[in-house]
Amino acid sequence: MVRSIALAVRSACVVAATLVAAAPAAAQEFPTRSIRMVLPFPAGGGSDLVARIIAQKYSQQLGQQVIVDNRAGASGNIAADIAAKAPADGYTVFFANSSISISPAIYKKLSFDPVKDFAAISMASSYPFVLVAHPALPAKTVKELVTLARGKPNSLDYSSAGTGTMSHMAMEMLRVKTGTRITHLPYKGAAPATVALLTGESQVAFVVMPVAAPHIATNRLRGLGVADKLRSAVAPNVPTMIEAGVPDHVAVQWNGLLVPSKTPQAVQDKLYREWVAAVKSPEVVQRIRAEGAEPSGNTPAEFTAFFRAEAAKWADVAKQSGTTVD
C-alpha cells in the first residue's frame, strides 16, 4: 500500500516536472506558422503605415510571416472583438491604437473589455495629430478658425476616422475648450476622412502627422496646429495647439501590440522580446521617424500604465462633450 502511494506520488511529480519543462520548450518553438496582426483601420492610414513597417521586421525576428489583417469599422471595435475572441495562442495579435482607450467611455455596450480581455505587450509608436484645413478655407490660424466657427455655428464640417476615434475626440476637445460648433462627418478610417478633406467635402480635420505632413509640404492642406507639447520635426513651421492659444490641447495617436489575456506568459514574453528588437532596430526607427512618428518599445507595465491614463483623459472629454454611441 505504502509502495503504491509512493509510486503514485512519484508519477505525479514526473508529470508535473514534464509540464513545467514543456512550457519553456513551447515558447522556444513558438511560432511555427504565420501570425495574423489584426489592424482596426483600412490600409493607407497612419496606423497601417506604422504596422506594415514593423511587421516586416517582426517577421524576420520571429522567423515567420506576420500578416497584417485590416478589419475596419465601429471605431476599431470590430477588430478588437475579433482579436479578443481569437485563440489565446499567440498566433493572433492586435495592433491596437488610441481608439481602444476611448471606446469604454462612449459605447454603452462593448462585446469586449479592453482591460480584462487583453494583455499589453508593448507600444509601437506615437505621433501627434495636426489640425489641418482645406486651402479654400479663409482661416489661416487656429484663432481665425475659432472666430469663423463661432460666428457661423455648424457652418463648417470636419471629417474623422469615425465616431469615437482619436481624430473625432481631438476635435471634440477643441470644441469643448473653445465653445465652437462644427459639424461632424465620420468616415470608416483615416484614409477616406483625409480624402474628404483633400477634395473639399470637409473643411477641417485632425489628421495624424505621418499622413498630413506630405500634404502640408505640397500646400494641398494648411497646417494650423500640432496637438502635442512640442512642434513636429517634419512640420516645424506649424505651431502647437497650445502655442496657438488652446491650453492643454494634446491629442497623440499611439499604437501598440496586445494579445488575448489568456495567452501563455512564455509566449507573451517572446512576442515582447522580438517586438522590442524589431521596433528599436535602426532601420525601423529611421523609417518610423521619417513618417513623423516616434518609435516606442516600452515594457508591458509601462504600456498598461499609459493606457489607463489615456482612458481617464478621454473619458473626461467624452463627458464634457456629451459624446456617446448607442
Secondary structure, DSSP 4 states (H G I P E B T S, - for coil): -HHHHHHHHHHHHHHHHHHHHHHHHHHHH--SS-EEEEESS-TTSHHHHHHHHHHHHHHHHHTS-EEEEE---GGGHHHHHHHHTS-SSSSEEEEEETHHHHHHHHBS--SS-TTTSEEEEEEEEEEEEEEEE-TTSS--SHHHHHHHHHHSTT-SEEEESSTTSHHHHHHHHHHHHHT---EEEE-SSHHHHHHHHHTTSSSEEEEEHHHHHHHHHTTSSEEEEESSSS--TTSTTSPBTTTTT-TT---EEEEEEEEETTS-HHHHHHHHHHHHHHHTSHHHHHHHHHTT-EE----HHHHHHHHHHHHHHHHHHHHHHT--B-
